[in-house]
Amino acid sequence: MIEHIVDLLMFIGPDIKEHRIQESMSVCLKHKREASRQISNNVSFKCIKSKAEIELNIDGSKSIRALILE
């Protein structure tokens, strides 16, 4: 299924290495600040609002199958 989400992206160099669904933009920015303080070098973080193809896990949580960047 496709949903609009707020997503925290982790970049290593130019590549997206990890992405996590967040509850809201304020929660995303909070997690971005915390992660930026703990990790340095060529790792960067970015919060975005986008569409994503979502799948439901067995435990009811959601995970991202694919980001739809427009």
Biopython code that builds the backbone (N, CA, C, O; Angstrom):
import numpy as np
from Bio.PDB.StructureBuilder import StructureBuilder

atoms = [
    (1, "MET", "N", (0.834, -1.168, 0.000)),
    (1, "MET", "CA", (0.000, 0.000, 0.000)),
    (1, "MET", "C", (0.890, 1.247, 0.000)),
    (1, "MET", "O", (2.006, 1.216, 0.518)),
    (2, "ILE", "N", (0.400, 2.327, -0.574)),
    (2, "ILE", "CA", (1.175, 3.569, -0.646)),
    (2, "ILE", "C", (0.592, 4.570, 0.338)),
    (2, "ILE", "O", (-0.620, 4.779, 0.378)),
    (3, "GLU", "N", (1.471, 5.193, 1.140)),
    (3, "GLU", "CA", (1.071, 6.175, 2.150)),
    (3, "GLU", "C", (1.996, 7.371, 2.098)),
    (3, "GLU", "O", (3.117, 7.283, 1.598)),
    (4, "HIS", "N", (1.511, 8.510, 2.628)),
    (4, "HIS", "CA", (2.366, 9.670, 2.858)),
    (4, "HIS", "C", (2.993, 9.482, 4.233)),
    (4, "HIS", "O", (2.293, 9.194, 5.204)),
    (5, "ILE", "N", (4.310, 9.644, 4.319)),
    (5, "ILE", "CA", (5.014, 9.421, 5.578)),
    (5, "ILE", "C", (6.019, 10.539, 5.835)),
    (5, "ILE", "O", (6.371, 11.302, 4.936)),
    (6, "VAL", "N", (6.469, 10.617, 7.083)),
    (6, "VAL", "CA", (7.633, 11.416, 7.455)),
    (6, "VAL", "C", (8.742, 10.407, 7.687)),
    (6, "VAL", "O", (8.566, 9.424, 8.406)),
    (7, "ASP", "N", (9.880, 10.661, 7.071)),
    (7, "ASP", "CA", (10.948, 9.673, 7.036)),
    (7, "ASP", "C", (12.271, 10.308, 7.443)),
    (7, "ASP", "O", (12.604, 11.403, 6.990)),
    (8, "LEU", "N", (13.022, 9.625, 8.296)),
    (8, "LEU", "CA", (14.370, 10.043, 8.655)),
    (8, "LEU", "C", (15.346, 9.231, 7.820)),
    (8, "LEU", "O", (15.396, 8.005, 7.923)),
    (9, "LEU", "N", (16.124, 9.924, 6.989)),
    (9, "LEU", "CA", (17.083, 9.268, 6.107)),
    (9, "LEU", "C", (18.487, 9.409, 6.657)),
    (9, "LEU", "O", (18.848, 10.467, 7.172)),
    (10, "MET", "N", (19.287, 8.353, 6.553)),
    (10, "MET", "CA", (20.705, 8.409, 6.901)),
    (10, "MET", "C", (21.507, 8.241, 5.621)),
    (10, "MET", "O", (21.346, 7.258, 4.898)),
    (11, "PHE", "N", (22.372, 9.210, 5.350)),
    (11, "PHE", "CA", (23.231, 9.180, 4.173)),
    (11, "PHE", "C", (24.659, 8.905, 4.590)),
    (11, "PHE", "O", (25.149, 9.482, 5.561)),
    (12, "ILE", "N", (25.325, 8.034, 3.868)),
    (12, "ILE", "CA", (26.770, 7.867, 3.994)),
    (12, "ILE", "C", (27.311, 8.216, 2.626)),
    (12, "ILE", "O", (27.136, 7.475, 1.658)),
    (13, "GLY", "N", (27.975, 9.366, 2.562)),
    (13, "GLY", "CA", (28.359, 9.907, 1.265)),
    (13, "GLY", "C", (27.094, 10.297, 0.528)),
    (13, "GLY", "O", (26.215, 10.921, 1.123)),
    (14, "PRO", "N", (26.968, 9.954, -0.749)),
    (14, "PRO", "CA", (25.768, 10.323, -1.510)),
    (14, "PRO", "C", (24.642, 9.281, -1.442)),
    (14, "PRO", "O", (23.573, 9.500, -2.012)),
    (15, "ASP", "N", (24.861, 8.167, -0.764)),
    (15, "ASP", "CA", (23.908, 7.054, -0.774)),
    (15, "ASP", "C", (23.040, 7.017, 0.478)),
    (15, "ASP", "O", (23.524, 7.275, 1.581)),
    (16, "ILE", "N", (21.739, 6.691, 0.306)),
    (16, "ILE", "CA", (20.851, 6.452, 1.441)),
    (16, "ILE", "C", (21.159, 5.063, 1.972)),
    (16, "ILE", "O", (21.032, 4.078, 1.245)),
    (17, "LYS", "N", (21.561, 4.977, 3.228)),
    (17, "LYS", "CA", (21.900, 3.680, 3.830)),
    (17, "LYS", "C", (20.793, 3.147, 4.728)),
    (17, "LYS", "O", (20.666, 1.936, 4.908)),
    (18, "GLU", "N", (19.985, 4.056, 5.296)),
    (18, "GLU", "CA", (18.926, 3.616, 6.199)),
    (18, "GLU", "C", (17.814, 4.643, 6.182)),
    (18, "GLU", "O", (18.058, 5.829, 5.961)),
    (19, "HIS", "N", (16.582, 4.185, 6.417)),
    (19, "HIS", "CA", (15.452, 5.098, 6.518)),
    (19, "HIS", "C", (14.461, 4.542, 7.527)),
    (19, "HIS", "O", (14.250, 3.332, 7.610)),
    (20, "ARG", "N", (13.858, 5.444, 8.292)),
    (20, "ARG", "CA", (12.917, 5.049, 9.342)),
    (20, "ARG", "C", (11.673, 5.919, 9.280)),
    (20, "ARG", "O", (11.765, 7.132, 9.091)),
    (21, "ILE", "N", (10.516, 5.302, 9.439)),
    (21, "ILE", "CA", (9.262, 6.042, 9.511)),
    (21, "ILE", "C", (9.189, 6.728, 10.869)),
    (21, "ILE", "O", (9.498, 6.126, 11.898)),
    (22, "GLN", "N", (8.775, 8.000, 10.863)),
    (22, "GLN", "CA", (8.628, 8.770, 12.088)),
    (22, "GLN", "C", (7.165, 9.182, 12.254)),
    (22, "GLN", "O", (6.415, 9.229, 11.278)),
    (23, "GLU", "N", (6.763, 9.477, 13.484)),
    (23, "GLU", "CA", (5.370, 9.838, 13.769)),
    (23, "GLU", "C", (5.001, 11.198, 13.199)),
    (23, "GLU", "O", (3.902, 11.380, 12.676)),
    (24, "SER", "N", (5.928, 12.161, 13.302)),
    (24, "SER", "CA", (5.677, 13.521, 12.849)),
    (24, "SER", "C", (7.004, 14.183, 12.508)),
    (24, "SER", "O", (8.070, 13.634, 12.787)),
    (25, "MET", "N", (6.935, 15.361, 11.906)),
    (25, "MET", "CA", (8.154, 16.074, 11.547)),
    (25, "MET", "C", (8.919, 16.500, 12.797)),
    (25, "MET", "O", (10.150, 16.477, 12.795)),
    (26, "SER", "N", (8.224, 16.884, 13.858)),
    (26, "SER", "CA", (8.926, 17.299, 15.082)),
    (26, "SER", "C", (9.678, 16.132, 15.715)),
    (26, "SER", "O", (10.792, 16.312, 16.207)),
    (27, "VAL", "N", (9.091, 14.951, 15.709)),
    (27, "VAL", "CA", (9.767, 13.755, 16.233)),
    (27, "VAL", "C", (10.974, 13.430, 15.356)),
    (27, "VAL", "O", (12.036, 13.068, 15.862)),
    (28, "CYS", "N", (10.808, 13.559, 14.056)),
    (28, "CYS", "CA", (11.899, 13.288, 13.123)),
    (28, "CYS", "C", (13.079, 14.233, 13.372)),
    (28, "CYS", "O", (14.230, 13.799, 13.422)),
    (29, "LEU", "N", (12.784, 15.525, 13.525)),
    (29, "LEU", "CA", (13.853, 16.502, 13.764)),
    (29, "LEU", "C", (14.566, 16.252, 15.095)),
    (29, "LEU", "O", (15.774, 16.463, 15.210)),
    (30, "LYS", "N", (13.809, 15.802, 16.096)),
    (30, "LYS", "CA", (14.407, 15.463, 17.395)),
    (30, "LYS", "C", (15.386, 14.301, 17.237)),
    (30, "LYS", "O", (16.505, 14.356, 17.748)),
    (31, "HIS", "N", (14.967, 13.250, 16.531)),
    (31, "HIS", "CA", (15.842, 12.100, 16.318)),
    (31, "HIS", "C", (17.038, 12.459, 15.449)),
    (31, "HIS", "O", (18.128, 11.921, 15.639)),
    (32, "LYS", "N", (16.841, 13.358, 14.503)),
    (32, "LYS", "CA", (17.943, 13.817, 13.654)),
    (32, "LYS", "C", (19.003, 14.527, 14.495)),
    (32, "LYS", "O", (20.199, 14.282, 14.334)),
    (33, "ARG", "N", (18.557, 15.410, 15.393)),
    (33, "ARG", "CA", (19.507, 16.115, 16.280)),
    (33, "ARG", "C", (20.280, 15.136, 17.146)),
    (33, "ARG", "O", (21.500, 15.242, 17.269)),
    (34, "GLU", "N", (19.578, 14.184, 17.746)),
    (34, "GLU", "CA", (20.231, 13.203, 18.615)),
    (34, "GLU", "C", (21.252, 12.371, 17.839)),
    (34, "GLU", "O", (22.361, 12.143, 18.324)),
    (35, "ALA", "N", (20.891, 11.921, 16.651)),
    (35, "ALA", "CA", (21.799, 11.097, 15.854)),
    (35, "ALA", "C", (22.999, 11.911, 15.372)),
    (35, "ALA", "O", (24.123, 11.409, 15.353)),
    (36, "SER", "N", (22.764, 13.158, 14.986)),
    (36, "SER", "CA", (23.861, 14.010, 14.494)),
    (36, "SER", "C", (24.896, 14.274, 15.577)),
    (36, "SER", "O", (26.081, 14.419, 15.276)),
    (37, "ARG", "N", (24.470, 14.338, 16.820)),
    (37, "ARG", "CA", (25.404, 14.570, 17.931)),
    (37, "ARG", "C", (26.270, 13.349, 18.209)),
    (37, "ARG", "O", (27.404, 13.486, 18.668)),
    (38, "GLN", "N", (25.745, 12.153, 17.934)),
    (38, "GLN", "CA", (26.459, 10.924, 18.256)),
    (38, "GLN", "C", (27.368, 10.445, 17.137)),
    (38, "GLN", "O", (28.366, 9.771, 17.393)),
    (39, "ILE", "N", (27.032, 10.786, 15.895)),
    (39, "ILE", "CA", (27.778, 10.278, 14.745)),
    (39, "ILE", "C", (28.378, 11.448, 13.981)),
    (39, "ILE", "O", (27.732, 12.483, 13.811)),
    (40, "SER", "N", (29.616, 11.282, 13.522)),
    (40, "SER", "CA", (30.243, 12.363, 12.765)),
    (40, "SER", "C", (30.769, 11.826, 11.439)),
    (40, "SER", "O", (30.223, 10.859, 10.908)),
    (41, "ASN", "N", (31.818, 12.436, 10.900)),
    (41, "ASN", "CA", (32.452, 12.083, 9.627)),
    (41, "ASN", "C", (31.521, 12.353, 8.450)),
    (41, "ASN", "O", (30.891, 13.409, 8.395)),
    (42, "ASN", "N", (31.426, 11.423, 7.516)),
    (42, "ASN", "CA", (30.657, 11.668, 6.303)),
    (42, "ASN", "C", (29.226, 11.138, 6.383)),
    (42, "ASN", "O", (28.612, 10.861, 5.352)),
    (43, "VAL", "N", (28.692, 10.997, 7.590)),
    (43, "VAL", "CA", (27.315, 10.551, 7.787)),
    (43, "VAL", "C", (26.441, 11.785, 8.010)),
    (43, "VAL", "O", (26.767, 12.647, 8.826)),
    (44, "SER", "N", (25.322, 11.862, 7.274)),
    (44, "SER", "CA", (24.395, 12.973, 7.471)),
    (44, "SER", "C", (22.971, 12.437, 7.527)),
    (44, "SER", "O", (22.691, 11.326, 7.076)),
    (45, "PHE", "N", (22.072, 13.250, 8.092)),
    (45, "PHE", "CA", (20.682, 12.857, 8.282)),
    (45, "PHE", "C", (19.782, 13.919, 7.681)),
    (45, "PHE", "O", (20.146, 15.093, 7.621)),
    (46, "LYS", "N", (18.584, 13.495, 7.228)),
    (46, "LYS", "CA", (17.634, 14.426, 6.652)),
    (46, "LYS", "C", (16.222, 13.905, 6.913)),
    (46, "LYS", "O", (15.960, 12.709, 6.782)),
    (47, "CYS", "N", (15.314, 14.816, 7.284)),
    (47, "CYS", "CA", (13.907, 14.483, 7.454)),
    (47, "CYS", "C", (13.150, 14.919, 6.206)),
    (47, "CYS", "O", (13.326, 16.038, 5.725)),
    (48, "ILE", "N", (12.307, 14.032, 5.684)),
    (48, "ILE", "CA", (11.521, 14.374, 4.502)),
    (48, "ILE", "C", (10.084, 13.886, 4.667)),
    (48, "ILE", "O", (9.804, 12.943, 5.407)),
    (49, "LYS", "N", (9.184, 14.561, 3.952)),
    (49, "LYS", "CA", (7.820, 14.068, 3.797)),
    (49, "LYS", "C", (7.741, 13.525, 2.384)),
    (49, "LYS", "O", (8.073, 14.223, 1.426)),
    (50, "SER", "N", (7.305, 12.285, 2.251)),
    (50, "SER", "CA", (7.237, 11.681, 0.923)),
    (50, "SER", "C", (6.184, 10.577, 0.908)),
    (50, "SER", "O", (5.579, 10.245, 1.928)),
    (51, "LYS", "N", (5.990, 10.028, -0.274)),
    (51, "LYS", "CA", (5.165, 8.834, -0.424)),
    (51, "LYS", "C", (6.084, 7.631, -0.333)),
    (51, "LYS", "O", (7.252, 7.694, -0.716)),
    (52, "ALA", "N", (5.547, 6.542, 0.174)),
    (52, "ALA", "CA", (6.339, 5.316, 0.254)),
    (52, "ALA", "C", (5.419, 4.114, 0.100)),
    (52, "ALA", "O", (4.243, 4.150, 0.462)),
    (53, "GLU", "N", (5.986, 3.063, -0.441)),
    (53, "GLU", "CA", (5.289, 1.786, -0.489)),
    (53, "GLU", "C", (5.544, 1.106, 0.844)),
    (53, "GLU", "O", (6.689, 0.821, 1.195)),
    (54, "ILE", "N", (4.483, 0.849, 1.582)),
    (54, "ILE", "CA", (4.564, 0.345, 2.963)),
    (54, "ILE", "C", (4.092, -1.104, 3.003)),
    (54, "ILE", "O", (3.180, -1.500, 2.278)),
    (55, "GLU", "N", (4.735, -1.881, 3.868)),
    (55, "GLU", "CA", (4.239, -3.228, 4.143)),
    (55, "GLU", "C", (4.042, -3.377, 5.645)),
    (55, "GLU", "O", (4.798, -2.818, 6.439)),
    (56, "LEU", "N", (3.030, -4.129, 6.025)),
    (56, "LEU", "CA", (2.767, -4.387, 7.435)),
    (56, "LEU", "C", (3.493, -5.649, 7.857)),
    (56, "LEU", "O", (3.436, -6.680, 7.186)),
    (57, "ASN", "N", (4.181, -5.545, 8.992)),
    (57, "ASN", "CA", (4.884, -6.704, 9.539)),
    (57, "ASN", "C", (3.926, -7.556, 10.361)),
    (57, "ASN", "O", (2.803, -7.139, 10.645)),
    (58, "ILE", "N", (4.363, -8.725, 10.733)),
    (58, "ILE", "CA", (3.536, -9.645, 11.512)),
    (58, "ILE", "C", (3.097, -9.028, 12.836)),
    (58, "ILE", "O", (1.980, -9.263, 13.298)),
    (59, "ASP", "N", (3.989, -8.233, 13.450)),
    (59, "ASP", "CA", (3.675, -7.618, 14.745)),
    (59, "ASP", "C", (2.837, -6.349, 14.622)),
    (59, "ASP", "O", (2.559, -5.700, 15.630)),
    (60, "GLY", "N", (2.427, -5.983, 13.405)),
    (60, "GLY", "CA", (1.588, -4.808, 13.195)),
    (60, "GLY", "C", (2.352, -3.528, 12.894)),
    (60, "GLY", "O", (1.743, -2.508, 12.573)),
    (61, "SER", "N", (3.665, -3.566, 12.990)),
    (61, "SER", "CA", (4.458, -2.389, 12.677)),
    (61, "SER", "C", (4.582, -2.221, 11.165)),
    (61, "SER", "O", (4.359, -3.165, 10.406)),
    (62, "LYS", "N", (4.937, -1.016, 10.736)),
    (62, "LYS", "CA", (5.071, -0.729, 9.317)),
    (62, "LYS", "C", (6.539, -0.634, 8.944)),
    (62, "LYS", "O", (7.361, -0.181, 9.740)),
    (63, "SER", "N", (6.866, -1.063, 7.730)),
    (63, "SER", "CA", (8.214, -0.897, 7.216)),
    (63, "SER", "C", (8.128, -0.415, 5.776)),
    (63, "SER", "O", (7.128, -0.633, 5.092)),
    (64, "ILE", "N", (9.185, 0.239, 5.329)),
    (64, "ILE", "CA", (9.221, 0.835, 4.006)),
    (64, "ILE", "C", (9.767, -0.182, 3.009)),
    (64, "ILE", "O", (10.855, -0.726, 3.199)),
    (65, "ARG", "N", (9.020, -0.430, 1.966)),
    (65, "ARG", "CA", (9.523, -1.288, 0.858)),
    (65, "ARG", "C", (10.269, -0.431, -0.138)),
    (65, "ARG", "O", (11.339, -0.810, -0.614)),
    (66, "ALA", "N", (9.694, 0.752, -0.463)),
    (66, "ALA", "CA", (10.330, 1.628, -1.449)),
    (66, "ALA", "C", (9.868, 3.058, -1.227)),
    (66, "ALA", "O", (8.689, 3.299, -0.966)),
    (67, "LEU", "N", (10.788, 4.007, -1.329)),
    (67, "LEU", "CA", (10.449, 5.425, -1.286)),
    (67, "LEU", "C", (10.036, 5.875, -2.678)),
    (67, "LEU", "O", (10.610, 5.452, -3.682)),
    (68, "ILE", "N", (9.038, 6.735, -2.718)),
    (68, "ILE", "CA", (8.604, 7.309, -3.993)),
    (68, "ILE", "C", (8.969, 8.788, -3.930)),
    (68, "ILE", "O", (8.236, 9.590, -3.350)),
    (69, "LEU", "N", (10.091, 9.143, -4.523)),
    (69, "LEU", "CA", (10.578, 10.521, -4.493)),
    (69, "LEU", "C", (10.105, 11.224, -5.759)),
    (69, "LEU", "O", (10.394, 10.789, -6.874)),
    (70, "GLU", "N", (9.378, 12.311, -5.570)),
    (70, "GLU", "CA", (8.847, 13.057, -6.716)),
    (70, "GLU", "C", (9.477, 14.412, -6.817)),
    (70, "GLU", "O", (9.150, 15.178, -7.723)),
]
sb = StructureBuilder()
sb.init_structure("model")
sb.init_model(0)
sb.init_chain("A")
sb.init_seg("    ")
for serial, (resi, resn, name, xyz) in enumerate(atoms, 1):
    if name == "N":
        sb.init_residue(resn, " ", resi, " ")
    sb.init_atom(name, np.array(xyz, "f"), 0.0, 1.0, " ", f" {name:<3s}", serial, name[0])
structure = sb.get_structure()
